Every structure is written in C-alpha cells, then in structure tokens.
Amino acid sequence: AGTGTGADSSAGAKTGADSNSPTSPASMASSNVADPIVLELIDKLDQEMADGQDKDQEWRRQHFKTLMLRWHPDKNRTETPEQANAVFRYLMAKRDRYCA
C-alpha cells in the first residue's frame, strides 16, 4: 500500500507539470535547454499541432509519427543534437493530448 501511495503522488506531480506545459511551452523546454532556438522550434511545433487539432484521430496519429521521426535526435540533421533532444522530449510529453 505504501508503494502505491508513492506512485500516486509521483503521477500527480506529472499531471501538474503537464497542466503547465500548454500554457507555457517555454517552461518545459527551459528546464531542459535554456536556448532561444529551442523555444522558437517548440513554438512552431505547437502551431503545427494546433493546426491539426481539427483533423481526425488517425490523421493526428500519422502526423505525430512524422513529427517524431523529424525530431528524433538520431534522425534530425538540421538542429544540434541537444536542440533536437529538447524538442523531442517536449513532443513526447504532448503525445497523449494530441493523439487522443
């Protein structure tokens, strides 16, 4: 029972962090990389995902898969590995909300 309580409290902490990210995408990235380029990339990513919110769920899933491939640190050749990693982590945090 004690272990379950610890898991519940950590899950609550995650929920609190996720609830802050939609209002402030910069807050999530700044904890990873304090880089203005990353903040700009995340802002563009948020806009791209917002444009797809009115699409059906299957389209959003395919779109998200494309975004994951684009931003995966091992696949991205445009940005530095640190920038790609920060954007990829942000993207993964948004997955459940975007694909639902």
DSSP file (Angstrom, degrees, kcal/mol; ACC not computed):
  #  RESIDUE AA STRUCTURE BP1 BP2  ACC     N-H-->O    O-->H-N    N-H-->O    O-->H-N    TCO  KAPPA ALPHA  PHI   PSI    X-CA   Y-CA   Z-CA
    1    1 A A     >        0   0    0      0, 0.0     4,-1.6     0, 0.0     5,-0.1   0.000 360.0 360.0 360.0 -36.7    0.0    0.0    0.0
    2    2 A G  H  >  +     0   0    0      1,-0.2     4,-1.7     2,-0.2     5,-0.1   0.874 360.0  50.6 -65.1 -37.7    2.9    2.4    0.8
    3    3 A T  H  > S+     0   0    0      1,-0.2     4,-2.2     2,-0.2    -1,-0.2   0.897 107.4  53.7 -66.9 -40.1    4.4    1.8   -2.7
    4    4 A G  H  > S+     0   0    0      1,-0.2     4,-2.2     2,-0.2    -1,-0.2   0.865 106.1  53.4 -61.9 -35.9    1.1    2.6   -4.3
    5    5 A T  H  X S+     0   0    0     -4,-1.6     4,-2.3     2,-0.2    -1,-0.2   0.909 107.9  49.9 -65.7 -41.6    0.9    5.9   -2.5
    6    6 A G  H  X S+     0   0    0     -4,-1.7     4,-2.0     1,-0.2    -2,-0.2   0.903 111.1  49.1 -63.2 -40.7    4.3    6.9   -3.7
    7    7 A A  H  X S+     0   0    0     -4,-2.2     4,-2.3     1,-0.2    -1,-0.2   0.892 110.2  52.0 -64.5 -39.4    3.3    6.1   -7.3
    8    8 A D  H  X S+     0   0    0     -4,-2.2     4,-2.0     1,-0.2    -2,-0.2   0.908 109.4  48.8 -64.6 -40.8    0.1    8.1   -6.9
    9    9 A S  H  X S+     0   0    0     -4,-2.3     4,-1.6     1,-0.2    -1,-0.2   0.875 111.8  48.7 -69.4 -34.9    2.0   11.1   -5.6
   10   10 A S  H  X S+     0   0    0     -4,-2.0     4,-1.9     2,-0.2    -1,-0.2   0.872 109.6  52.6 -71.4 -34.6    4.5   11.0   -8.5
   11   11 A A  H  X S+     0   0    0     -4,-2.3     4,-2.2     1,-0.2    -2,-0.2   0.892 107.9  51.9 -64.4 -37.8    1.7   10.6  -11.0
   12   12 A G  H  X S+     0   0    0     -4,-2.0     4,-2.0     1,-0.2    -1,-0.2   0.866 106.6  53.4 -64.7 -35.7    0.1   13.7   -9.5
   13   13 A A  H  X S+     0   0    0     -4,-1.6     4,-1.8     2,-0.2    -1,-0.2   0.895 108.3  49.8 -66.0 -39.2    3.4   15.6   -9.9
   14   14 A K  H  X S+     0   0    0     -4,-1.9     4,-2.7     2,-0.2     5,-0.2   0.916 108.1  53.2 -64.7 -42.1    3.5   14.6  -13.6
   15   15 A T  H  X S+     0   0    0     -4,-2.2     4,-2.2     1,-0.2    -1,-0.2   0.904 107.9  51.1 -60.2 -41.0   -0.1   15.8  -14.1
   16   16 A G  H  X S+     0   0    0     -4,-2.0     4,-0.9     2,-0.2    -1,-0.2   0.894 110.9  47.9 -63.0 -40.1    0.8   19.2  -12.6
   17   17 A A  H  X S+     0   0    0     -4,-1.8     4,-1.3     1,-0.2     3,-0.5   0.902 111.8  49.9 -68.0 -40.7    3.8   19.5  -14.9
   18   18 A D  H  < S+     0   0    0     -4,-2.7    -2,-0.2     1,-0.2    -1,-0.2   0.862 105.4  56.8 -66.5 -34.9    1.7   18.6  -17.9
   19   19 A S  H  < S+     0   0    0     -4,-2.2     4,-0.4     1,-0.2    -1,-0.2   0.769 107.8  49.1 -69.6 -22.6   -1.0   21.1  -17.0
   20   20 A N  H  X S+     0   0    0     -4,-0.9     4,-1.8    -3,-0.5     3,-0.3   0.785  97.6  70.0 -82.5 -28.2    1.6   23.9  -17.0
   21   21 A S  T  < S+     0   0    0     -4,-1.3    -2,-0.2     1,-0.2     7,-0.2   0.865  93.1  53.3 -64.1 -39.6    3.0   23.0  -20.4
   22   22 A P  T  4 S+     0   0    0      0, 0.0    -1,-0.2     0, 0.0    -2,-0.1   0.875 114.2  43.1 -64.5 -32.5    0.1   24.0  -22.6
   23   23 A T  T  4 S+     0   0    0     -4,-0.4    -2,-0.2    -3,-0.3     3,-0.1   0.792 131.9  21.3 -80.7 -26.5    0.0   27.5  -21.1
   24   24 A S    >X  +     0   0    0     -4,-1.8     3,-1.0     1,-0.1     4,-0.9  -0.652  57.9 172.0-143.6  83.3    3.8   27.8  -21.2
   25   25 A P  H 3> S+     0   0    0      0, 0.0     4,-1.7     0, 0.0     3,-0.3   0.814  83.8  62.9 -60.7 -27.8    5.7   25.6  -23.7
   26   26 A A  H 3> S+     0   0    0      1,-0.2     4,-3.0     2,-0.2     5,-0.2   0.839  93.7  61.7 -65.8 -32.2    8.8   27.6  -22.8
   27   27 A S  H <> S+     0   0    0     -3,-1.0     4,-0.9     1,-0.2    -1,-0.2   0.883 105.5  46.1 -64.3 -37.5    8.7   26.4  -19.2
   28   28 A M  H  X S+     0   0    0     -4,-0.9     4,-0.6    -3,-0.3     3,-0.3   0.926 116.9  42.9 -70.6 -44.0    9.1   22.8  -20.2
   29   29 A A  H >X S+     0   0    0     -4,-1.7     4,-3.6     1,-0.2     3,-1.1   0.872 107.1  60.6 -70.2 -36.7   11.9   23.5  -22.7
   30   30 A S  H 3< S+     0   0    0     -4,-3.0    -1,-0.2     1,-0.3    -2,-0.2   0.800  99.3  56.8 -65.4 -26.4   13.7   25.8  -20.4
   31   31 A S  H 3< S+     0   0    0     -4,-0.9    -1,-0.3    -3,-0.3    -2,-0.2   0.773 118.3  34.2 -71.9 -23.2   14.1   23.1  -17.8
   32   32 A N  H << S-     0   0    0     -3,-1.1     2,-0.4    -4,-0.6    -2,-0.2   0.892 137.1  -1.0 -93.5 -52.6   15.8   21.1  -20.5
   33   33 A V     <  -     0   0    0     -4,-3.6     2,-1.7     2,-0.1    -1,-0.3  -0.975  54.3-147.5-144.8 123.8   17.7   23.6  -22.5
   34   34 A A        +     0   0    0     -2,-0.4    -4,-0.1    -3,-0.1     3,-0.1  -0.546  55.5 134.5 -88.9  71.5   17.8   27.4  -22.0
   35   35 A D     >  -     0   0    0     -2,-1.7     4,-1.9     1,-0.1     3,-0.4  -0.980  53.4-150.0-127.3 120.4   18.1   28.0  -25.7
   36   36 A P  H  > S+     0   0    0      0, 0.0     4,-2.0     0, 0.0     5,-0.1   0.809 100.2  58.4 -61.3 -28.1   16.1   30.6  -27.6
   37   37 A I  H  > S+     0   0    0      2,-0.2     4,-2.5     1,-0.2     5,-0.2   0.915 105.3  49.4 -66.6 -41.7   16.3   28.5  -30.7
   38   38 A V  H  > S+     0   0    0     -3,-0.4     4,-2.7     1,-0.2     5,-0.2   0.915 109.6  51.9 -62.6 -42.7   14.6   25.6  -28.9
   39   39 A L  H  X S+     0   0    0     -4,-1.9     4,-2.0     1,-0.2    -1,-0.2   0.892 111.0  47.6 -61.4 -39.5   11.9   27.9  -27.7
   40   40 A E  H  X S+     0   0    0     -4,-2.0     4,-2.2     2,-0.2    -1,-0.2   0.906 111.6  50.1 -67.3 -41.9   11.3   29.1  -31.2
   41   41 A L  H  X S+     0   0    0     -4,-2.5     4,-2.3     1,-0.2    -2,-0.2   0.902 111.1  49.0 -63.3 -41.3   11.2   25.5  -32.5
   42   42 A I  H  X S+     0   0    0     -4,-2.7     4,-2.8     2,-0.2    -1,-0.2   0.885 108.7  53.4 -66.4 -38.7    8.7   24.4  -29.9
   43   43 A D  H  X S+     0   0    0     -4,-2.0     4,-1.9    -5,-0.2    -2,-0.2   0.918 110.8  46.3 -61.6 -43.2    6.5   27.4  -30.6
   44   44 A K  H  X S+     0   0    0     -4,-2.2     4,-2.4     2,-0.2    -2,-0.2   0.894 112.0  51.4 -65.1 -40.0    6.4   26.4  -34.3
   45   45 A L  H  X S+     0   0    0     -4,-2.3     4,-2.5     1,-0.2    -2,-0.2   0.913 108.3  51.3 -63.5 -43.3    5.7   22.8  -33.3
   46   46 A D  H  X S+     0   0    0     -4,-2.8     4,-2.4     1,-0.2    -1,-0.2   0.901 110.5  49.2 -59.8 -41.3    2.8   23.9  -31.1
   47   47 A Q  H  X S+     0   0    0     -4,-1.9     4,-2.1     2,-0.2    -2,-0.2   0.910 110.4  50.4 -65.5 -41.8    1.4   25.9  -34.0
   48   48 A E  H  X S+     0   0    0     -4,-2.4     4,-0.8     1,-0.2    -2,-0.2   0.905 113.2  45.5 -63.4 -41.1    1.7   23.0  -36.4
   49   49 A M  H  < S+     0   0    0     -4,-2.5     4,-0.5     1,-0.2     3,-0.4   0.865 109.9  54.7 -70.7 -35.1    0.0   20.7  -33.9
   50   50 A A  H >< S+     0   0    0     -4,-2.4     3,-1.0     1,-0.2     4,-0.3   0.882 103.9  55.7 -63.7 -37.9   -2.7   23.3  -33.3
   51   51 A D  H 3< S+     0   0    0     -4,-2.1     3,-0.4     1,-0.2    -1,-0.2   0.778 109.3  47.8 -64.9 -25.5   -3.4   23.4  -37.0
   52   52 A G  T >< S+     0   0    0     -4,-0.8     3,-1.7    -3,-0.4    -1,-0.2   0.463  82.5  95.1 -94.2  -1.8   -4.0   19.6  -36.9
   53   53 A Q  T <  S+     0   0    0     -3,-1.0    -1,-0.2    -4,-0.5    -2,-0.1   0.789  81.8  54.9 -61.4 -28.3   -6.4   19.6  -33.9
   54   54 A D  T 3  S+     0   0    0     -3,-0.4    -1,-0.3    -4,-0.3    -2,-0.1   0.508  91.4  94.9 -85.1  -2.8   -9.5   19.7  -36.1
   55   55 A K  S <  S-     0   0    0     -3,-1.7    -3,-0.0     1,-0.1     2,-0.0  -0.360  87.6 -88.5 -80.8 166.0   -8.4   16.6  -38.1
   56   56 A D     >  -     0   0    0      1,-0.1     4,-2.2    -2,-0.1     5,-0.2  -0.251  40.0-103.6 -73.5 167.0   -9.5   13.1  -37.3
   57   57 A Q  H  > S+     0   0    0      1,-0.2     4,-2.3     2,-0.2     5,-0.2   0.869 118.4  53.4 -62.1 -40.7   -7.6   10.9  -34.8
   58   58 A E  H  > S+     0   0    0      1,-0.2     4,-2.2     2,-0.2    -1,-0.2   0.909 109.2  49.4 -62.9 -41.6   -5.9    8.7  -37.4
   59   59 A W  H  > S+     0   0    0      1,-0.2     4,-2.8     2,-0.2    -1,-0.2   0.932 110.9  50.1 -61.9 -44.8   -4.6   11.7  -39.3
   60   60 A R  H  X S+     0   0    0     -4,-2.2     4,-2.6     1,-0.2    -2,-0.2   0.883 109.3  51.9 -62.7 -38.0   -3.2   13.1  -36.0
   61   61 A R  H  X S+     0   0    0     -4,-2.3     4,-2.1     2,-0.2    -1,-0.2   0.926 112.5  44.7 -63.9 -44.2   -1.5    9.8  -35.1
   62   62 A Q  H  X S+     0   0    0     -4,-2.2     4,-2.1     2,-0.2    -2,-0.2   0.912 113.7  50.6 -65.4 -41.4    0.2    9.7  -38.5
   63   63 A H  H  X S+     0   0    0     -4,-2.8     4,-2.3     1,-0.2    -2,-0.2   0.911 109.7  50.5 -62.0 -42.8    1.1   13.3  -38.2
   64   64 A F  H  X S+     0   0    0     -4,-2.6     4,-2.6     1,-0.2    -1,-0.2   0.890 107.6  53.3 -63.8 -39.4    2.6   12.7  -34.8
   65   65 A K  H  X S+     0   0    0     -4,-2.1     4,-2.1     2,-0.2    -1,-0.2   0.907 108.9  50.1 -61.0 -41.3    4.6    9.8  -36.1
   66   66 A T  H  X S+     0   0    0     -4,-2.1     4,-2.3     1,-0.2    -2,-0.2   0.909 110.6  49.6 -62.6 -42.7    6.0   12.1  -38.8
   67   67 A L  H  X S+     0   0    0     -4,-2.3     4,-2.4     2,-0.2    -2,-0.2   0.901 108.8  52.5 -63.3 -40.8    6.9   14.7  -36.2
   68   68 A M  H  X S+     0   0    0     -4,-2.6     4,-1.2     1,-0.2    -1,-0.2   0.913 111.2  46.4 -62.4 -41.9    8.6   12.0  -34.0
   69   69 A L  H  < S+     0   0    0     -4,-2.1     3,-0.2     1,-0.2    -1,-0.2   0.901 112.8  50.4 -66.2 -39.6   10.8   10.9  -36.9
   70   70 A R  H  < S+     0   0    0     -4,-2.3    -2,-0.2     1,-0.2    -1,-0.2   0.889 119.8  34.9 -64.4 -39.5   11.6   14.5  -37.8
   71   71 A W  H  < S+     0   0    0     -4,-2.4    17,-0.4    -5,-0.1    -1,-0.2   0.450  80.6 124.3-100.7  -1.2   12.7   15.4  -34.3
   72   72 A H    >X  -     0   0    0     -4,-1.2     4,-2.7    -3,-0.2     3,-1.5  -0.412  65.4-130.7 -59.9 130.6   14.3   12.2  -33.1
   73   73 A P  T 34 S+     0   0    0      0, 0.0    -1,-0.2     0, 0.0    12,-0.1   0.798 106.4  50.4 -56.8 -30.7   17.8   13.2  -32.0
   74   74 A D  T 34 S+     0   0    0      1,-0.1    -2,-0.1    10,-0.1    -3,-0.0   0.690 118.7  37.5 -79.8 -17.7   19.3   10.3  -34.1
   75   75 A K  T <4 S+     0   0    0     -3,-1.5     2,-0.5    -6,-0.1    -1,-0.1   0.715  92.0  94.2-103.8 -27.3   17.4   11.3  -37.2
   76   76 A N     <  +     0   0    0     -4,-2.7     8,-0.1     1,-0.2    -5,-0.1  -0.558  37.6 167.5 -76.5 121.7   17.5   15.1  -37.1
   77   77 A R        +     0   0    0     -2,-0.5    -1,-0.2     7,-0.0    -3,-0.0   0.370  66.5  67.2-111.1   0.6   20.4   16.5  -39.1
   78   78 A T  S    S+     0   0    0      2,-0.1     2,-0.1     3,-0.0    -2,-0.1   0.917  99.8  39.5 -88.4 -49.7   19.2   20.2  -39.1
   79   79 A E  S    S-     0   0    0      1,-0.1     0, 0.0     2,-0.1     0, 0.0  -0.458  97.7 -87.3 -96.1 169.7   19.4   21.2  -35.4
   80   80 A T     >  -     0   0    0     -2,-0.1     4,-2.8     1,-0.1     5,-0.3  -0.372  42.4-109.4 -68.6 157.0   22.1   20.3  -32.9
   81   81 A P  H  > S+     0   0    0      0, 0.0     4,-2.4     0, 0.0     5,-0.2   0.868 120.2  53.0 -57.4 -35.8   21.6   17.0  -31.0
   82   82 A E  H  > S+     0   0    0      2,-0.2     4,-2.1     1,-0.2     5,-0.2   0.909 111.1  45.6 -66.2 -41.6   20.8   19.0  -27.8
   83   83 A Q  H  > S+     0   0    0      2,-0.2     4,-2.4     1,-0.2     5,-0.2   0.933 114.2  47.8 -66.6 -45.8   18.2   21.1  -29.6
   84   84 A A  H  X S+     0   0    0     -4,-2.8     4,-2.6     1,-0.2    -2,-0.2   0.895 111.5  51.7 -62.2 -39.5   16.6   18.0  -31.3
   85   85 A N  H  X S+     0   0    0     -4,-2.4     4,-2.4    -5,-0.3    -1,-0.2   0.913 109.8  48.4 -64.6 -42.9   16.6   16.2  -28.0
   86   86 A A  H  X S+     0   0    0     -4,-2.1     4,-2.0     2,-0.2    -2,-0.2   0.919 114.6  45.2 -64.2 -43.6   14.8   19.0  -26.1
   87   87 A V  H  X S+     0   0    0     -4,-2.4     4,-2.7     2,-0.2    -2,-0.2   0.903 112.4  52.1 -66.6 -40.9   12.2   19.4  -28.9
   88   88 A F  H  X S+     0   0    0     -4,-2.6     4,-2.5   -17,-0.4    -2,-0.2   0.910 109.1  49.4 -63.0 -42.8   11.7   15.6  -29.0
   89   89 A R  H  X S+     0   0    0     -4,-2.4     4,-1.7     2,-0.2    -1,-0.2   0.903 111.8  49.1 -63.2 -40.4   11.2   15.4  -25.2
   90   90 A Y  H  X S+     0   0    0     -4,-2.0     4,-1.0     1,-0.2    -2,-0.2   0.925 110.9  50.6 -62.2 -44.3    8.6   18.2  -25.4
   91   91 A L  H >X S+     0   0    0     -4,-2.7     3,-0.7     1,-0.2     4,-0.6   0.904 108.0  52.0 -60.9 -43.5    6.9   16.4  -28.3
   92   92 A M  H >< S+     0   0    0     -4,-2.5     3,-0.8     1,-0.3     4,-0.4   0.851 105.3  55.9 -63.6 -34.2    6.7   13.2  -26.3
   93   93 A A  H 3< S+     0   0    0     -4,-1.7     4,-0.3     1,-0.2    -1,-0.3   0.768 109.3  47.3 -68.4 -24.1    5.1   15.0  -23.4
   94   94 A K  H <X S+     0   0    0     -4,-1.0     4,-2.4    -3,-0.7     5,-0.2   0.508  86.0  96.2 -92.1  -6.4    2.4   16.2  -25.7
   95   95 A R  H <X S+     0   0    0     -3,-0.8     4,-2.8    -4,-0.6     5,-0.3   0.907  81.5  46.8 -56.5 -53.0    1.7   12.8  -27.3
   96   96 A D  H  > S+     0   0    0     -4,-0.4     4,-0.8     1,-0.2    -1,-0.2   0.892 115.7  45.8 -60.3 -40.4   -1.3   11.7  -25.2
   97   97 A R  H  4 S+     0   0    0     -4,-0.3    -1,-0.2     2,-0.2     3,-0.2   0.907 117.0  43.5 -69.6 -41.0   -3.1   15.0  -25.5
   98   98 A Y  H  < S+     0   0    0     -4,-2.4    -2,-0.2     1,-0.2    -1,-0.2   0.892 117.0  43.7 -73.5 -40.0   -2.5   15.4  -29.3
   99   99 A C  H  <        0   0    0     -4,-2.8    -1,-0.2    -5,-0.2    -2,-0.2   0.529 360.0 360.0 -86.2  -5.3   -3.3   11.8  -30.3
  100  100 A A     <        0   0    0     -4,-0.8    -1,-0.2    -5,-0.3    -2,-0.1   0.490 360.0 360.0 -75.1 360.0   -6.4   11.5  -28.1
